[in-house]
Amino acid sequence: MKQNISIVLITTVILLIVLSLSMFVVDQRQNAIVFRFGEIVSLKKAPGLSFKLPLVDNVRFYDVRVLTIESSEPERFLTSEKKNVLVDLFVKWRISDVEKYYISVNGEESRAQTRLLQTINDGLRAEFGNRTVHDVVSGERDRIMELMREKANEDARKIGVEVLDVRVKRVDLPLEVSQSVYSRMDAERKRVANELRSTGAAESEKIRADADRQREVILAQAYRDAQRIKGDGDAKATSIYSRAYGENAEFYAFYRSLEAYRQSFKNKGDVLVLEPNSEFFKYFKNSKPSK
């Protein structure tokens, strides 16, 4: 009886061991390849419990989440201006075809990363060589990144990989180039400032000249109008004097004499040298009107 129990227990243990060796679990973040004597026999993409032949099949798991490649050191590229720039970038990628990935790079992540970086660096070198420093820093940066993603993804499909994004984190100038670039920028800004100043001075002179011309025109017109008004006034005054003289010559003569006295004795220091019987003192001697 005891012997039978021992046999059952041993058989149960062996079955459990065989069963455990026959089962494996695929995580939702992974794909699995089942190998038999080094040959691929099946590919497991769905998460859950799967089975294999114990002691014959072996399983390798591959992470299919989005992975990141970051350059360890900035890469040096040459622009169309023959200036070096230092570029620091990162790449977002993931495995899209596990079987092709295994066949192409033996399923090694380091080999896949090396190939992707090489493809992207070659593409960037070609793109930077056709653009200026301004273009790669700000002008066409987004366009360059999109081109790199498309080219890298096209090559990545050959090894079962999908490139999701290529981004340049930083573009710096080497120390020996920075000073010359800053000096050129400073000179360019000064040139623009001087050009604006000279343009402003020319416009200022133009405005002043136009204002002076308008001033002269206004003054001339005002003088003309004043002379015309003065002439009209003198004409009216003469007309009034004439009518007054015609109506009463004696009163007119008396009024004119008073005006002459007022003008002659306006200041206390005024001195007149005249004969006592001068006609000027006519109305001083005789205030009665002549008949």
Secondary structure, DSSP 8 states (H G I E B T S, - for coil): -HHHHHHHHHHHHHHHHHHHHHEEEE-TTEEEEEEETTEEEEEE-S-EEEE--TTTEEEEEEE-S-EEEE-SS-EEEE-TTS-EEEEEEEEEEEES-HHHHHHHHTT-HHHHHHHHHHHHHHHHHHHHHTS-HHIIIIISHHHHHHHHHHHHHHHHGGGTEEEEEEEEEEEE--HHHHHHHHHHHHHHHHHHHHHHHHHHHHHHHHHHHHHHHHHHHHHHHHHHHHHHHHHHHHHHHHHHHHHHHHH-HHHHHHHHHHHHHHHHTSSTT------TT-GGGHHHH--S---
